[in-house]
C-alpha cells in the first residue's frame, strides 16, 4: 500500500510505519518526494494549504485522508467533496490540553489573577484591595457553565467542571443526555440558557449553521457578569458585536484563543481591552500531541488495511 505523508511527520513517523508501506512525502508547497501515483491515503499536517491539498487530490487512487486537527472546514472544498474521499480527523487528541486551558481562562477571571500580579509588581501586600475592589474573587463552585459543542473537547471540559462543583449545561446536534452534563439541549436550545450562564465556552465546529452564532442578540441576552471563552473558531462570534459588548460592559469579559484573523493584527482593539485575555490559538498545544496524533493515524491505518470501520469519520455534510 502506498501513502502520501506530509514531510512534517517524517522524523517521528518513518520508524513507526509498517515495513510493507510505500511512502511518498509531500512538503508544504505540494512538492512530492517520489511518485504519488497509486497512493490510497494521505496524512496531512495540522495546517495544509489549499494548493497543496488540491495537488494531492489530483491522485486518482486516493480514497482516504486523515486530518490531524479536529477542525476540517478548510479541507471541505468543492474539489474535495467532488472526490467522495473518506475524511477522518483528530477529534479527541486535543481534548486534554484544551480543557485545561479553559480552566486557566476561568480561574484567571474568577480569582482575578491579573490584579494579584499588579499588586506583586508594586511590592504591595494589597490584601484589602484584592478582596474588595470589584467584588473580589469568585468561586467556580455552583457557578453555571454552558458548553456550546459537547463533543470530545466539550466533554473533557465538563468532566473537570463537575470536579469543581459547577453546574454544567451543554448543547449538541443530538441532545441525548451525557453523564458529564446536568442538562443537554439541541442546536437551538443554547440561546434560552444564555441568561443563566456565568461562563459560556464555545467548543463547536465552524459550519454554515454556526458561523456568527454569537451575535448581538446572544450577547445582549447574557448576564452582565458572564465570561465568554472561545477555544474553537473565531468566526463563531460576530466580531463587531463582541467588541461593543466588551466596551459597553454587556458582559464581564472574554478569553479568546480563536480569533477572526490569525495572527490578530497589532492594531486590533482586542489587544488592549482590560476585560479580554487574548492568546495565540495555543490552547491545544501539548508535548504529547504528535504522539497522540500518530497513534490515532496508525490505528486507523491498521483498520483501513483490515477493512474495519475507521475512527473519527467526518460527516462531510454536517462539516464535522
Secondary structure, 3 states (H helix, E strand, C coil): CEEEEEHHHHHHHHHHCCCCCEEEEECCCCCEECCCCCCCEEECCCCCCHHHHHHHHCCCCCCEEECCCCCCCCCCCHHHHHHCCEEECCCCCCHHHHHHHHHHHHHHHHCCHHHHHHHHHCCCCCHHHHHHHHHCCCCCCCCEEEEECCCHHHHHHHHHHHHCCCEEEEECCCCCCCCCCCEEECCCCHHHHHHHCCEEEECCCCCCCCCCCECHHHHHHCCCCCEEEECCCHHHECHHHHHHHHHCCCCCEEEECCCCCCCCCCCCHHHCCCCEEECCCCCCCCCCHHHHHHHHHHHHHHHHHHCCCCCCECCCCCCC
